[in-house]
């Protein structure tokens, strides 16, 4: 049988693990691990909306996202 370099079968997934509350200053966060790959996901809540939304009386809220990766 063919195996991958880490010993898994071709149809076998990497181990998956989630560790909640990894970032103490975020309102919500988790460290998601897929084998040796690790991703930190976090969420922050800020009251208010951008100034242009207030000036133009745009109804609703504002959602933004960003990501950063190591080289």
N, C-alpha and C positions, 0 to 999 in steps of 0.2 A: 504494500500500500504506500502511496505517495504521502509524505508529510511535509509540512512547512518548516522553515528554519527553526521555529520555536517549538516544534514537536506536534503542532495541531494538525488534525486531518484537514483536507481541503474544504470540507463542509462544516467545520467546527469554528464557532465564533470565539473572539478573544474574550477574556473575563471582563464583565461590566460591573462597575461599582459606583455608587453615588454617596457623597459625604456632604450633608446639608450644613448650612451656616458656616461656611469656610471663611468668609470675609466679615469680620466683626462690625464694620461700619456701614455695610450695605443693609437695606431693608430685607433683602432675601438673597441667598447665594447658595451655590452648590459646586462641588468639585466632581466632575464626571470623568471617570477613568475607563478607558477601553484598552485593556492590555497596558502597554507602556505609554499610550497617548493620554494626556490629561488636559482637560479644559475647565477653566473657571468661568462660571456664568453668574452674573450678579444683577440685581435690580435696585434702583434708587427712585424714590418718590420726592419730587420737589413741587411745592405749591406754585400756582401761577402758570402763565403761558408767555411766549415771547412777546416783546413789545409791539411788533408789527401786527400780531393777532388782536391785541387790545385796541390799537389805533384804528384798525379796520373793522372792529366789532365782529370778528370771525367767531362763530359759536363753537363750542367743543373744547377739547383738550389738545395736548401736544405730546407726541411720542417720538423719541429719537433713539437711535441705536449706534453703537460703535464697536469695533473689534480691533484687536491688536494681536499680532503674531510675532514670535521670536524669529530672527533670521535663520 
